[in-house]
Amino acid sequence: MLVARSFRGLTQRPVYVRETVTQMDIIGVGTLPITLLAGFFIGAVLALQTAKTLQSFGAQNFTGRLVATSLVRELGPVLTAILLAGRSGSGITAELGSMKVSEQIDAMRALGTDPIRKLVMPRMMALLLMAPVLTVFGDLVGVFGGWVIATTLLKLPTSVYLSSVHEALNYNDIFGGLLKPTVFGLIVAIVGCRSGLRTTGGTVGVGRSTTQSVVVSILLILISDFFLTKLVIALSSTP
Amino acid sequence: MPEDSRNAIEFRDVVLTFGPQVILDGVSFVVRPGETKILMGGSGTGKSTTLKLVLGLLKPDSGQILVDGEDVTHYKESQMMKVRQKIGMVFQDGALFDSLSVYQNVGYRLAEQGADEEEIEETVQRTLRFVNLEQAISKMPSELSGGMRRRVGIARALVGSPKIILYDEPTAGLDPPTARTICELAMKLRDLEGVSSIFVTHRIQDATSLAREHATIDDNGELAIVKNTRPEQNASTQFIVLRSGKIIFEGDGEALWSSTDPFIQKFLE
């Protein structure tokens, strides 16, 4: 219902374009540094961990393939979504929760504004659009992190690493790598906004809602990841 | 029905429960045009809830609620948006939007309606002048004192010239001079602007001021707050006392002071 009412807001005036752009800035630009940092080190550690195993088979040339597939298929979308849940989802819940307990949501309704359209729709749109963008940046920096380790510690030539990365990825990986963060973004937005708008019990209630929002978001991300992976595999095996 | 003779607010046998707890139990009352209804009672007796029912922020379990002669009991949120344009609400702690300045808070309703910047600025300045807070126009809510927040809340409620204003304990926790300023604003709106209102309070000083004094313009053209001298001046302020979700008293100030009900007597002490 929350999703339906939010999207209905896109077809009615006023459309809160400025609020949506502001949220895209807060969520997208605000989360970018930690996504890049996390992506780099995840790529680097993947290269470090897998290279030793691959070396024992004489297959260290496949380091790039392992780093890229792990990142694009799983780690990139899931970890970016977890970062979004921890940073943006919690922020959304705390902000809306504080507004709820201080009667600002009621005041908004009393002044003739629908809080779903004014507050929920911009955050939902921002997360839907920014989650895939952040994931792509995280993936790219992760592959770069893997390259740094592969070329410095493992002494792999750049061309070998990059061709291995290139061979690893197909259209289904890219489709899945974009589908997953879009769904995860929606989960973070719905859980974050819903928890915030249902907050009761003063400042203690805000803390409770924020914790609940992060925990529920992360669990739903991990559970839905399984089903989305099944879906992508099923679609990729369809002739 | 002519517009002037329509009741501003009417409750007909309204019942509201939260789970097993009965908040309002068959409450009926009328707020006539230009009348201030002072709603009194202990904490948790359904005073603030009554205001939220008028605004449609809550829906009753049964009974009817009429605003300006219109039955809004089963109105959807989108229908209530139009009704809310007739109503201004002053929340307990102001409920100002933290992220917006005083100017943006007061001009919020107009900005949402797509008014041009010139109109918003003119209205905000005029309204802030009414509550004597012109100097605070560019401040953020966090920079304001409790009394200033309430007055900005009143200014925000006044934009759009609503016919009805609902005050939810606007003087709670304020020092006596600031509380007096808020009451005088309510008197100005009642006596000079003809606004109908429900004034929720449990401060007997507020009730006494509103019932026994009125605002007028003196010979010098200045605003003056003076004692009532004629019975019809008393009639513009009526009282309701709630207890356990029921109305235990309804009438004017003089009837309230002379009530022999032990609960009311204790309350007035």
Interface residues (C-beta under 8 A of the other chain):
Chain A: R13 P14 S98 M99 S102 E103 Q104 D106 A107 M108 R109 A110 L111 G112 T113 D114
Chain B: K52 L55 L57 E77 M81 R84 Q85 I87 M89 F91 Q92 D93 A95 L96 F97 D98 Y108 R109 E112 Q113 G114 R156
